[in-house]
Amino acid sequence: MSTATFIRAKVATVLLSGLAAGLAGLLLYQSQTQDALPGCGGGSSCDTVLSSRWSLWLGIPVSLMAMMVYTAMLAAVISRDPQTKRPQYAATVAMAACAFAAIAAALWFVGVQIFAIGALCKYCMATHTVGVAASVLCLMVALPTLPTKALASASAGAMLLIGVLIVGQVLGEAPQAAAPLIQFASDTVNEDALPDKLPPPPQNPLLVNPYQATTKQPPKTTPPTPAKNTVANQPADTPAAPRKVKLYGGRLVIDTTNIPIIGNPDAPTVMLILYDYTCHHCRDTRKMLEKTKQKYGDDLAILCLPTPLNSKCNRLIKRYSPTNRYACDLAKISLAFWKIAPDKWAQFDKSLYSNEELLTPARSKIAAWKLVKEKDLTRAMNDPWVNQQIARDVSMYATAAKAAGNSALPMLITKHGVMNGTPRHPLDIDDLIKGKKRD
């Protein structure tokens, strides 16, 4: 191989192996932080793969092992110099071993995704594709220069490594964090005994201590004009009749006609969601709930309570986070919109949780002005009811968090219990709706 060809192959291999190591590092970050990668929200094919037993090797993320292999490949390629003999030989053997291991691992994990999991992770597939391309380039350089004995040793070492990987995965278990917390009302202790019976406050990124939070309701005010019933074929000017429902075993009592709702306020099944527009877990859950609503149709109504994760309007939040800097503003805009146009609110609400570009006060207002008059929205945002409703939402959040022993958002609440965080599968939402406990 000429020097010019070697240099071109080296540069290409460095870029590809570095990219593969970076993608593996991204997957490792996801596994350690539980932050969903773009397009990998709860219930997605990507999330299904990354939360399966095959994402671990005896409890260790396989993404860590992949990153180590690609990093070793990168180091071997960089250190390989055609002007020296012995260092070149050692680097070439390392290149070949890493290449064989990467190709075999890619075949194994692609097969696992197709046949064992039944879902494909786009980030995993991208990592495998880039890694195999880098491996092929490594072998094109290494094979002509390695003696048969060295080549056999490199391939045998790689196969042994993959064999250990496969055995560890077959014997391993799924990540413990894969199952969301579903606290059923029948499993909880008497509410009066909660402060003494509950375990210590769970650690969560919100830094909330719901056990020390008071749940005093704000002063009573005149409620806004009741939302109009959204049942098809009903006149738009027909107000919905007041209806109070009991949720979470009677711990929460709420009027379905005085807060934002998706669906028929008289639906036989009512679910409440506490969420923040700036929380990506909440946005992922809202998208998943669209399928649940389609499945149940008019038999399910979803009550929506914006609960900002910002200390400016949520007394439970103890630390400022730049991610949630607009949480209070977005909640106020959403509630103000519902106050003046409840029949259009579901459309506006969906635009907020579906489009991250709208998650600033200015852009969300522009989106709102396409559906309502600017002066009407401004007047509604200055109505004291908006801030008072947020205070009520926060109080309900404190009550639910205290009872469930978990303050993570989003919260899905039915008459049967509470679910915290993004559901791993739509069936988890069905379990909560039906009060079903899996074995």
N, C-alpha and C positions, 0 to 999 in steps of 0.2 A: 504494500500500500504506500503510495506516494505521500510525501509530507503534507502537501496541500489537501489531499483527500482525508488524511488523518485529522488535520485541523478542523475541517468541515464536520466530520463525523463526531469529533470531540465536542465541538460547540453545540451541535444538535443534541447530543446525548446529555450534556450538562443542563441544557434548557429543559429537556423532557424529564429527566430524573429529578431536577429541582422542582418542577411543576408538580410531579407526582408526590414528592415529599410534602409540598405545600398543601395539596388537596387532602392528603392523609392527616396532616396537622389540623386542618379545618374540621375533619370528622372527629379527631381526638378532642378538639375544643368543644364540639357539640356534646360529646359523651360525658364530659366533665362538668359542663355548665347547665345542661338540659335546655339551652337556648335553641329554639328551632331554627334551622338554616332556612333561607328563603325558599319557599315552595315545599317545605318539609314540615308543615304543621301537623297537629294531631289528626290521626286518621288517614294521612297520605301514605302512598306506597313507600316513600322514603322513610317516614317515621316508623312504619311497620318493620322495615328491615333494621333500622338503627336501634330499635327497642327490643329486638328478638334475641334469643339465646346465642345466635350465631354472630352477634356483634362483640362477643367476649371470648377470651381464651382463659379458662380457669379464673374468671373474674377480672382479667386484664383486657382492656379494649384492644381489639385486633388492629385498630387504626394506629395504635402506638407501635405495634410490631411492623406494620407496613411502612410507617414513617422511618423507622430504624433501617429497614432494608433499602429504601430508596435513598436515604442519607448516606448509607455505606456505599451504594452504587455511585452516587455523586462524588464522594471522596475518592473512590478508586479511579473514576474517570479523570478527575482533575489531577491526581498524582501520577497518572500514567504518562511517561515521557519516552518517546522512541529513541532518544539519545543515550539512555542508560539501559543496562541489561537486567540486573537483578531486581531493582525496584519495579521495572516494567513487567517482569514475570509475575511478581507477587500481586501487583495491581491488576494484571490481566486475569489471574486466577480468581481474585475477589470479584471482578466484574462479571465473569462467567457464572460464579456461584450465585450472586445476587440476581442475575438475569434469569437463570433457571428457576430460582425460588419465586421470583415475581410472576413469571408466566404460569407456573404450577398453581400458585395461590390465586391468580386471576381465574383460572379454569375452575378451581374449587368453589370460589365464592360466587361466580356467575351461576354455576350449577345449583348451589344452595339457594340462591335467590329465586331461580326458576322453579326448581322441583320441591324444595323444602318449605320455603316461605311463600312462594306464589306472588311475589311482588319484586319490583326492581327499584333500587335506589339510584337516582340519577347522579348523585355525587360519587357513589361507590363505582358506578360504571365508568364515569369520567376518569376516576383514579386508575382503574384497571386498564382502560384504553391507553392512557398516557404512559402508564408503567410498562405495558407490553411493548409499546412503540420504542421506549428507551431500551428495553431489554433486547429487542431485536437488533438495534444498532450496536449494543454492547457485544452481542454474539457475532455479528458480522466482522467486528474488529478482532475479537478474541479467538475465534475458532481457527483461523489460518495460522495463528502464531503459537498456539498451545500444543504440546505433545499429547498423545492419546491418554497417557497415564494421568496427567494433570487435569485434563478435561473430564475424565471419568471420576476423579476425586471431587471436582467441583460439582458435578451433577449429582453424585451420591450424597454429598453434604447437603445440597439443596433439597433433595427428596427426603432426607432424614428430617430436616427442619419442617417441611410441609407435613410429614407424617405425624410429628409431635403436635403440630398445630391442629390437625384433624382429630386426633385422639382427644386432645384437650377440649375441643369444641363439642365433640359428641358426649363427653362426660360432664360438660359444664351445664350451668343453669342460666335462665334468663335473668336480665338485670332486675334487681329488687325494686327499682323505682318505676318499672314499667306499668304497674297497676295504679290507677288513680285512687285517691282516697274517696270512698263512698261511705259516709256515716249515716246509717239508717236510724230513724227516730226510735225504733223499738230497742236499739242497742244502747241508748244513752241513759244516763242516770237522771234522777229527779233534778229539775233545773235549780232548785234551791241549794242543792249540794254540789253544783258544778265547780265553784271555786276550790273546794277541798278535794274533789274526786278526779278532776282533770289532770293529765300529765303536764309536765312543764311546757311552757309555750314552745311550739315548734319553731325551728330556725327557718326563716324565709327571707327573700330579698326585700320584702316590704318594710322590715324592721318594725312590725306592729306587735304590740302586746295587748291583745283583745281582753285578757283577763283583768287588766287594770282599767279598761275603758268603761266609762259610765255609759248607760244607755238611756239617759233622759231624753224624752222627746222634746222637740222645739215647741214654742208657744203655738197654740192652735190658731190657724188662719183660715180665711175663707178659701176653699179649694177652687181651682180653676173650673171653667166650664167642662163638664165630663166629656171624655173622648167619645167620638161617634162610633157606633157599632160598625165593624168592618165586614159583616156578613154580606155576601154577594146578594144583589137584588133588593137590599133594604134601602129605603130612601136616605140620602146623605144627611138630611136635616133631622133625622130621628135620633135623639140622645139615647145612649145605652143606660139601662136601669142599673142602679147601684148594686154591687154584689161583692160581698166580703168572703174571702177564702182563707182557710187555715192551712198553713204549710209547715213542714218539718214537725209533724206530730202535734200541731197546735201551738208551737212556739212563736210562729209569726202569723199575724193576721193582717191581711192587706185587701184593699178595695181595688178590684180589677178595672174600675172605670175612672180612677183618678191618677193613673200613672201611664206612661207609654206602654203600648201593648201591640203585639203582632198576632193577629187572629181574632177570633170571636170572644169577647169578654165573657160570654155565657158557655164557653166550651166546657165539656165535662172534665177535661184534664188541664190543669194550669201548672206552668213551670215559671219560676222566677230566676232571672240571671242578674247577678251583680258583676259589673264589668267596667273597664276603663278603656277608652278609645286608644290611648297611647300604649297599652299593654298588648304585645303581639300574641301572647297566649290567649288573651280575651278575643282578639280579632280572629284567630284561628278557630276558636270555639264557636263564635258567631257564624262563621262560614259553615262549620259542621252542622250547626243547628238548622241551617236552611234545608238540608236533606231530611232531618228529623221532622221538620214542619211539613214538608211535602209528603212524608210517609203518613203522618197522622191527620193531615188536612184540617177540617173544621173541628176535629175532636181535641185539638191541642191549641192552647193560647200561651204565648210567651210574654211574660211581664218583664220589662227592661228597665233596670235602675242603674243609671250611670253613677259609678262610685270612684271619683278621681283619686289617684294615688299621689296626691300632692298636698303638702301640709298647709297650703294656703286656704284650702276649703275642706280638708279632711284631718280632723284632730288626732286621728290614730297614727298618722304617718310621722315618723320621728326624724327622718333624714331626707334632704332634698336630693332628687335624682334628675339630671338633665333630660333623661328619656321621658320623664313625666311633666316637663315644664309647662306644657299646654293643656294638661289634663283637666284643670278646673274650667278653663275657657271653653274647651270642646264640650264638656258636660253642660255648661250654661247655654251654649248655642243650641245644643240638641234639645234640651228641655224647653227653651224659649220657642223653638220651632214647633214642638209638639203642642204647646199651649195655644198657638194661633192656627195651626194646620194639622190636627191629629190624623186626618185622613191621608195626608201626604208624608207623615213622619217616617213610616217604614221605608219609603223610598230614599229619603234623605239619610236616615240612619245607616242604611246599607251602603250608601256612597262613602260614608265616613269609615266604616270598618273594612271596606273592600279596597280602598285606595289610600295608600300611605301619603300620597302627594297632597291630600286634603287635610292632613293632620296639623295644620296651623290655624290660628284664629282667622287670619285674613282669607286664606283659601277656602276654609269651611264656610265662611260667610258668603263668599262669592258663589259657592255651590248652592247655598240656601236661597240666595236672591234669585236664582233661576226658577224657584218654585213658589216663593212668597215675596211680598213687597219689603224693600229694605227698611222703610219706616216702621212697618209692623214688627219686624224682627227686633229692631233696636228698642222699640217700646216694650216688647215682651222681655228682653234681656234686663231691662231696668226694673221689672216687676219684682218686688221682694219675694214673691212665691218661688222664684227660681232658686235663690240661695237657700230658702227654707226647705225646699224639696231635696236639695243635695244634702242638707243636714239630716233630714229624715232617712235618706238612703244610707248615709254613714252610720246612723244609729242602728239601722237594720243590719248593716254589715257587721257592726260590733257584736250584736246579739247572735248572729249566725256563726261568726268566727269563734265566739266564746263557747257556744254550745257544741260546735263540731270539733273544737280543738285544733283548728287550722285556719289561718287567715289569708291563705293564698288566693288570688284572683286568677281566673273568674270563679264565681260560685254559681252552681246550678242547684236550685232548691225546688223540691216537689213536696207533696204531702207526706212522702215516705222518708225523705232525708236530704242530705247535702252532698254534693260532689265538688271538690276543689281542684282547680287546675284544668288543663286541656285534656279532655277524654282521649284515651289512646285509640278508641274505636267507637263508631256510632252505637254498637251494641251496649256500651257502658251507659249511654244516655237512656237506652231502652230499659236497662236494669233499674235505673233511678226512677224512671216514670212508672214502672210496674212494681217497684219495691222488691225486685228479684235479687236474691243473693246467690252468687255462683259458688259452687263447691271448690 
